[in-house]
Amino acid sequence: MIKVKKIESLSALLSEPGIFEEIEIRSSFGICALHGGGLERATEAVAREVAQKTNSSYYALIQPEGSRLHLSSKNFNPAESSKLNKFLQKIDTIISVHGYGKDDDFWAVLLGGSNRKLACHLAGSLREVLPEEYRVVDQIDQIPHPLRGVHPLNPVNYPINGGVQIEIPPGLRWNREYNFWSDSDGTPRSEDLNQLINGLISGVNNWKSET
């Protein structure tokens, strides 16, 4: 696997070849994927579909296959991207979709971010649909510090109501039948990832109807 290279600014990342942004403005609820494409596989596919099925606004930064450039979420400065700025100005609540990998844990779905009420709500929806081998963690003190998504400059905390940073483990994003990442290079989506998407869609739609 290609080693991840750290990059220091959003403008520098956007100047790299093959990197592009997607944006669709709908409602004031937003779904984003900051590390889509070749970096955190399948995250933009999750964000895009959940946004479409819940009439939510959508933003993603997508890297081409083979690109492994990592910009920390706290350095996604909207002043350096008109599309990110437009997205964040539109929304009041957000879900930021990420992928992570830990050698000692392939099965925990982590729900960080500043909106703990929404995190708890989404956790309940996900527990209803995910297979028992997955754990859904929504207690912030049980999430590793680098994955908590609580930095004030992280876009997940920009909107007035804050949001939830969902970290999807490799076990969910990997299609075990095809031995590759879901929604990548022609590989179909795994059924487990479909279940996660369905849980998020249900959770967001119920949240919107109750608030």
HELIX and SHEET records of a PDB file:
HELIX    1   1 LEU A   10  LEU A   14  1                                   5    
HELIX    2   2 THR A   43  THR A   54  1                                  12    
HELIX    3   3 SER A   73  ASN A   75  5                                   3    
HELIX    4   4 PRO A   78  GLU A   80  5                                   3    
HELIX    5   5 SER A   82  LYS A   90  1                                   9    
HELIX    6   6 ARG A  116  VAL A  129  1                                  14    
HELIX    7   7 ILE A  140  GLN A  142  5                                   3    
HELIX    8   8 HIS A  145  LEU A  147  5                                   3    
HELIX    9   9 PRO A  155  ASN A  157  5                                   3    
HELIX   10  10 PRO A  170  ARG A  173  1                                   4    
HELIX   11  11 GLU A  191  GLU A  210  1                                  20    
SHEET    1   A 2 LYS A   5  LYS A   6  0                                        
SHEET    2   A 2 LEU A  69  HIS A  70  1                                        
SHEET    1   B 7 PHE A  20  GLU A  24  0                                        
SHEET    2   B 7 SER A  57  GLN A  63 -1                                        
SHEET    3   B 7 PHE A  29  GLY A  37  1                                        
SHEET    4   B 7 THR A  93  GLY A  99  1                                        
SHEET    5   B 7 GLY A 163  ILE A 168  1                                        
SHEET    6   B 7 ALA A 108  GLY A 112 -1                                        
SHEET    7   B 7 ARG A 135  VAL A 137  1                                        
SHEET    1   C 2 TRP A 174  ASN A 175  0                                        
SHEET    2   C 2 PHE A 180  TRP A 181 -1                                        
END                                                                             
